[in-house]
Amino acid sequence: MCTQFEPNEIPPSLKPFFQEYDLAMLDPDRSAATIIERILIFGNRLELDWLFRVYSREKIMTWVQKWGKDGLPEPHLTFWNLVLGIEKDLDDDE
């Protein structure tokens, strides 16, 4: 069974990963950074599909470039850099 989530509401299956928020009150536009971070870490295939329907690939890529080093644990950061085609900076410390 394939469930599609509405673009204007956070998938209810993500509730465990947003414990400090009321999902009904979480606005996808105003809370984009938090939503992108949590779904890139914890999202399943359907939730990731929702993420890429709600936010452009460019917006997600920009978030990963700006905040991924601090917000995504390994191996998530490496995975999303590869998937999104983000080149690793040679000056980055490992």
Contact map, one row per residue, 1 for C-alpha under 8 A:
1110000000000000000000000000000000000000000000000000000000000000000000000000000000000000000000
1111000000000000000000000000000000000000000001000000000000000000000000000000000000000000000000
1111100000000000000000000000000000000000000001000000000000000000000000000000000000000000000000
0111110000000000000000000000000000000000000001000100000000000000000000000000000000000000000000
0011111011100000000000000000000000000000000000100100000000000000000000000000000000000000000000
0001111111100000000000000000000000000000000000000100000000000000000000000000000000000000000000
0000111111000000000000000000000000000000000000000100110000000000000000000000000000000000000000
0000011111000000000000000011000000000000000000000000010000000000000000000000000000000000000000
0000111111100000000000110111000000000000000000000000000000000000000000000000000000000000000000
0000111111110100000000110101000000000000000000000000000000000000000000000000000000000000000000
0000110011111110000000000000000000000000000000100100000000000000000000000000000000000000000000
0000000001111110000000100000000000000000000000000000000000000000000000000000000000000000000000
0000000000111111000000000000000000000000000000000000000000000000000000000000000000000000000000
0000000001111111110000000000000000000010001000100000000000000000000000000000000000000000000000
0000000000111111111000100000000000000000000000000000000000000000000000000000000000000000000000
0000000000001111111000000000000000000000000000000000000000000000000000000000000000000000000000
0000000000000111111000000000000000000100010000000000000000000000000000000000000000000000000000
0000000000000111111111100000000000000100000000000000000000000000000000000000000000000000000000
0000000000000011111111000000000000000000000000000000000000000000000000000000000000000000000000
0000000000000000011111000000000000000000000000000000000000000000000000000000000000000000000000
0000000000000000011111101100000000000000000000000000000000000000000000000000000000000000000000
0000000000000000011111111100000000000000000000000000000000000000000000000000000000000000000000
0000000011010010010011111100000000000000000000000000000000000000000000000000000000000000000000
0000000011000000000001111100000000000000000000000000000000000000000000000000000000000000000000
0000000000000000000011111110000000000000000000000000000000000000000000000000000000000000000000
0000000011000000000011111111001000000000000000000000000000000000000000000000000000000000000000
0000000110000000000000001111111100000000000000000000000000000000000000000000000000000000000000
0000000111000000000000000111111100100000000000000000000000000000000000000000000000000000000000
0000000000000000000000000011111100000000000000000000000000000000000000000000000000000000000000
0000000000000000000000000011111100000000000000000000000000000000000000000000000000000000000000
0000000000000000000000000111111111100000000000000000000000000000000000000000000000000000000000
0000000000000000000000000011111111110000000000000000000000000000000000000000000000000000000000
0000000000000000000000000000001111111000000000000000000000000010000000000000000000000000000000
0000000000000000000000000000001111111100000000000000000000000000000000000000000000000000000000
0000000000000000000000000001001111111110000000000000000000000000000000000000000000000000000000
0000000000000000000000000000000111111111000000000010000000010010000000000000000000000000000000
0000000000000000000000000000000011111111100000000000000000000000000100110000000000000000000000
0000000000000000110000000000000001111111111000000000000000000000000000000000000000000000000000
0000000000000100000000000000000000111111111100110010000000000000000000000000000000000000000000
0000000000000000000000000000000000011111111000010000000000000000000000010001000100000000000000
0000000000000000000000000000000000001111111000000000000000000000000000011001000000000000000000
0000000000000000100000000000000000000111111100000000000000000000000000000000000000000000000000
0000000000000100000000000000000000000111111111110000000000000000000000000000000000000000000000
0000000000000000000000000000000000000010011111110000000000000000000000000000000000000000000000
0000000000000000000000000000000000000000001111111000000000000000000000000000000000000000000000
0111000000000000000000000000000000000000001111111100000000000000000000000000000000000000000000
0000100000100100000000000000000000000010001111111110000000000000000000000000000000000000000000
0000000000000000000000000000000000000011001111111111000000000000000000000000000000000000000000
0000000000000000000000000000000000000000000011111111100000000000000000000000000000000000000000
0001111000100000000000000000000000000000000001111111110000000000000000000000000000000000000000
0000000000000000000000000000000000010010000000111111111000000000000000000000000000000000000000
0000000000000000000000000000000000000000000000011111111110000000000000000000000000000000000000
0000001000000000000000000000000000000000000000001111111100000000000000000000000000000000000000
0000001100000000000000000000000000000000000000000111111100000000000000000000000000000000000000
0000000000000000000000000000000000000000000000000011111110110000000000000000000000000000000000
0000000000000000000000000000000000000000000000000001111111110000000000000000000000000000000000
0000000000000000000000000000000000000000000000000001001111111000000000000000000000010000000000
0000000000000000000000000000000000000000000000000000000111111100000000000000000000000000000000
0000000000000000000000000000000000000000000000000000001111111110000000000000000000000000000000
0000000000000000000000000000000000010000000000000000001111111111000000000000000000000000000000
0000000000000000000000000000000000000000000000000000000011111111100000000000000000010100000000
0000000000000000000000000000000000000000000000000000000001111111110000000000000000000000000000
0000000000000000000000000000000010010000000000000000000000111111111100000000000000000000000000
0000000000000000000000000000000000000000000000000000000000011111111110000000100110000000000000
0000000000000000000000000000000000000000000000000000000000001111111110000000000000000100000000
0000000000000000000000000000000000000000000000000000000000000111111110000000000000000000000000
0000000000000000000000000000000000000000000000000000000000000011111111110000000000000000000000
0000000000000000000000000000000000001000000000000000000000000011111111110000100000000000000000
0000000000000000000000000000000000000000000000000000000000000001111111111000100000000000000000
0000000000000000000000000000000000000000000000000000000000000000001111111000000000000000000000
0000000000000000000000000000000000001000000000000000000000000000001111111000000000000000000000
0000000000000000000000000000000000001001100000000000000000000000001111111101100000000000000000
0000000000000000000000000000000000000000100000000000000000000000000011111111100000000000000000
0000000000000000000000000000000000000000000000000000000000000000000000011111110000000000000000
0000000000000000000000000000000000000000000000000000000000000000000000001111111000000000000000
0000000000000000000000000000000000000001100000000000000000000000000000011111111100000000000000
0000000000000000000000000000000000000000000000000000000000000001000110011111111110000000000000
0000000000000000000000000000000000000000000000000000000000000000000000000111111111000000000000
0000000000000000000000000000000000000000000000000000000000000000000000000011111111100000000000
0000000000000000000000000000000000000001000000000000000000000001000000000001111111110000000000
0000000000000000000000000000000000000000000000000000000000000001000000000000111111111111000000
0000000000000000000000000000000000000000000000000000000000000000000000000000011111111110000000
0000000000000000000000000000000000000000000000000000000000000000000000000000001111111100000000
0000000000000000000000000000000000000000000000000000000010001000000000000000000111111100000000
0000000000000000000000000000000000000000000000000000000000000000000000000000000011111110000000
0000000000000000000000000000000000000000000000000000000000001000100000000000000011111111000000
0000000000000000000000000000000000000000000000000000000000000000000000000000000011001111100000
0000000000000000000000000000000000000000000000000000000000000000000000000000000010000111110100
0000000000000000000000000000000000000000000000000000000000000000000000000000000000000011111100
0000000000000000000000000000000000000000000000000000000000000000000000000000000000000001111100
0000000000000000000000000000000000000000000000000000000000000000000000000000000000000000111110
0000000000000000000000000000000000000000000000000000000000000000000000000000000000000001111111
0000000000000000000000000000000000000000000000000000000000000000000000000000000000000000001111
0000000000000000000000000000000000000000000000000000000000000000000000000000000000000000000111
